[in-house]
């Protein structure tokens, strides 16, 4: 696919400077771009790369309009513009509509005529597949589950019974939606399973990364609101709510009944305790452990940076003795006040 710069501006907006007939086939980094590719600069520190780029055109912020002589598109958010150009030039491949001969679809399942069900896929009794949705090879859509319109389930996705996914969702390979939450009642040294009778309800425009797991609710539903983006290898426990347009990076673990607000960002490998609430707009750094509710939006960090092992050992000893040190400091402060009062 190729488009001219003028066509890009007509579709995506922005201010065009230079030759609008320049044809663009692909988007590329400035240091590797060729004459039929477009590059971008999102931060001023990278403007120096314009001097040596082979790109045929560039995307720049308005204050860099005179940074080069190349044909260029000016936009307040070059990174977002780059994302939209890339999406335009790289549409995902779409399999033909219809049910593959090697798929298994229950007689009472409702599959829209323009949806695609891949080989080895299973669609359970009473399930519904929306218009133009793609169910990839070996996916399982459980009984009475609902997949909205324009969804894409890559190969080997599992959606358990009764779960609901909204429109335009993307689920990557190996993710599991609706498995049982970790609920067990102690009984004289043994564990008795608690039936997990809730569902998982996922909104519109949600993306779920590979091998991420979202547990169904124990009594109420686990809820992923509109626009949420989940990276690979995330664990979302039962009865969690993740607010609209929050983004969570890989290897994060979220314990049961936590409520995460809207527009939150959570770094990779963060650990979130259960039964707490996190305010809208909160930012949590990578490897941070959150043990109590965060009622006020802000940036929260608990991870220590790495150090040489010998230094780390010494610091770990100090950390273990912090309580003793605090008590000693308080005793010294008390003695100092007594001396000052004489």
N, C-alpha and C positions, 0 to 999 in steps of 0.2 A: 504494500500500500504506500502511495506517495501523495503528498498534499503540498500546495504552495503556501508560502507564508501568509498571503492574503486570505486564503481559505482558513488557515488556522485562526487568524484574528476574527474572521467572520463568525466562526464557531465558538471560540473561547474568549474573545475579547482581547484587550491589551492595545497598546499603541505600536504601530509598525513604522519603523524607520528603515529606509533603503528599499531594495528591489523586492517587491511583493510577489513577483513571478518565480522567485527562487523555489525550486522543488525540494522537499525534504522527505526522505525515505525512512529515517530512524533517528532516535535520540541517543546521544553518547557523551561520555566524559570529554572535557575540553582537550585533554592531552592525547586522546585517541580518535577524536571525531574526524570524519572525512567531509568532502565537499557536499555530499548529499545528506549530511546529518546535522542536527542542531544540538548545541550544548547549552548549558545554563550556568549562571553564577548566582548563588543564593546569599553569599557573604562577601563583603568587600575585600577580605583578605585573599580571595581567590582571583581578583581582577587581573593580577599580573599574568595569569595563565593565558589571557586573551592575546598577548603578544605573539605567542608561538602556536596557537591552535590552528588546526586545519579544518575546523568546522565551517560549514557553509553559512550558518546563521547562529545567533545566540539569543538566549532569554536573559534579560537583565532587569535590575530594579531601576526605577525612574531616575534616581540620583547618579546612575552610571551611564546615562544616555550617550555621553561623549567618550566613553572608555575605549571604544574601538570604532573602526570604519565598516565592519561587517554589517550585513542586513541583520536587524535585531528587533525583538519584540520587548517592549517595556511593560512591566506589570508589578504591582506592589508586593506580590508574593511569588517570586520565581520558582520556588520549590513546588508549590501547589500547581503552578502552570505547567512545570515539567511533568508532574504526575498525570495531568490531564492530557498532555500531548502524547505521553507514553501510552496511556490507555487507548487513545484514538488510533495510534499507529500499530498497536499490538492487541487487537481484539482476541479474546480466548477462542480456541477452536471449539466448534459445536458439533456434536454427533447428530446424525439424522433423527428426526422425530419418530416416535413409535416405540414399541416394546420389542426388545431383542428376543429372538427365538429361544435363547438360553436363559432368559429371565423367568422368574416365577411370580405371578401377580394373582392375588386372591380374586375370585369371581366378583365379590362385592366391593373391591377397591375402586376408587374413582381416580382415574388417570386422565388428565386433559389430553386431547388429541395431539397437541403440538409439544407435549412433554417427551422426554427421552429416557427410557429405562434400559440400562446397559446389561451386558451378558453377566449371568450369575447373580444379578440383583434379586432381592426378595421383597415384595410389597405385601404386607399382611392384610388380614381381613378388616374391612372398614376404613383402611387408610385412604388418604387423599393426597394427590400430587397435583400441584398447581400448574398453570399455563407456562409453557416454555421452560420448565424446570428440567434439570439434567440429573438423573440418578446414575452415578457411575458404576463400573463393574464391581460386583460382589458387595454392594451396599445392602443393608437390611433396614427397611422401614417397617417398624412393628405395627401390630394391630392397632387400629384407631388412631394412628399417628397422622399428623397433618404437616405437609410441606407446602409452603406458599408458592407464589408465582416467581419466575425468573431466578430460582435458586440453583446452586451448583453444589452437588455432593460428589466430591472426588471419590476414587475407588476405596472400598473397604471402610466406609463410614457406617456406624450403627446408630440408629435412632430407635429407642425402645418404645414400647406400647404407650399410646395416649399422649405422647409428647407433641408439642406444637412449635413449628418454626415458621416465622413470618416470611415476607417477600424479600427477594434479592439477597438471601443469605448465601454465604460461601462456607462450606465445611470441608476441611482438608483431610487427607487420608488418615485413617486410624482413629479419628476422634469418636468419642462415645458420648451420646446424649441420653440421659435417663437411666443409667445404671443405679442400683440400689445405693442409698446413702449408708454410711457406716453407723448403723444403729443396733445396739445390743444391750439387753438388760442382764445385770449380774444375777446369778442364781446359785448360791452356795458353791462358789468356785468355778462355776460354768457360765457360759454366755448363751442367752436365748435371743434369737433374732427378732427384731421389731419390724414388722412389715412396713415397707415404704410405699405409702399409698398416694402420695402427691405426684405431680408431673414435673417436667421441665417446660417452661414457656419462654420461647425466644422471639424477640421482636423483629422488626424489619432492618435490613442493611447491616446485619451482624456477620462478622467473620470469625471463624473458630479454627485455630491452628492444628497442625498434625498431632495426633496422639494426646490431645487435650480431653479431659473427662469432666463431665458435668453431671452430678448426681441428682436423682429425682428427690422431691421433698418427702419428708417422713409423713407429715399430715398436710401441710400447705405446699404450694408449688415453689420450686426453685425458678427464679425469674431473671432473665437476661434481657435488658431493655434495648430499645432501638439504638442502632449505631455502635454498639459495643464491639471492640476489637480485642480478641484474645489470641495470644501467641501460641507457639507449640508447647506441649508438655506442661500444661497448667491443670491443677486440680481444683475444682469448684465443688464444695461439699453441699449436702442437702440443706434446703431452705435458705440458701444464700440469695440475695438480691444484688445485682450489679446495675447501677444507674446508667441512663442513656449516655452514649458517646464517651464512656470511659474506655481506657486502653491499658492492657495489662501484659507485661512482657513475660518471656518464657520462664518455666520452672517455678512460678509462684504457686503457693499453696494457700487456699482460703478455707478456713474451717467453718463448720455448720452454723447457720442462722446469722451470719454476718450480713450487714447491709452496707454496701458501698454506694456512695452518692454518685451524682451525675458529673461528667467531665473530670473524672479523676484519672491520674496516671500513676501506674505502679510499676517499678523497675523489676528486672529479672531476679528470680530467686527470693523475692520478699515472702515473708511468712505472716499470715494474718490470723490471729486468734478468733475463736468463735464467739457468737452472741455479743458482738460489738457493732457500733455504727461509725461510719466514716463520712465526714461532711462533704458536700458537693465541692468540686474544684480542688480536692486535696492531691498533693504530689508525694509519693512515697519512693524513696531512693532504693536502688538495688541492694539486695541482701539485708534489708531492714526487717526487724521483728517488731510487729505491732501487737501489743498485749492488752490494750484497752481502747475504749472509744476515742475518736478524734472529732470532737464537736466543732472545732474551728479549723477552717481551711488553712493550709500552709504547706511547707515542705518539711518532711520528717525523714531523718536519717539516723541509723544506729550502727551501720557497719564500720569496722575499723579497717583502714588501708593495710595492705600487706607489709611485712618487714622481713629482714633476715631472721632465720629461725632462732638464733641465739638471742636476738633482741626481743623477739616475740615471747620467748620463754620468760625472760626477765619481766616484761610487761605483764604477762599472765600472773606471775607471782604477786606483783604489786596489786593487780586487780583483785586477787583473792583476799588481800589484806586491807582493802579500802575501808571496810567497816571498822577495823581496829585503828587505822590511821585517823579516821574521823573522830572516834572517841578520844584519842590522844590529843588531837588538835583542840577539841572542846575543853578538855582538862587544862591544857596550856592556856587557852584563852581565859578560862575562869581564874587561874592563878595570876595571869597578867592583870586582869581587872582588879583583883584583890591587892596586888602590889601598887597599882596606880591609885587606888583609893586611899592608901596610907600616906 
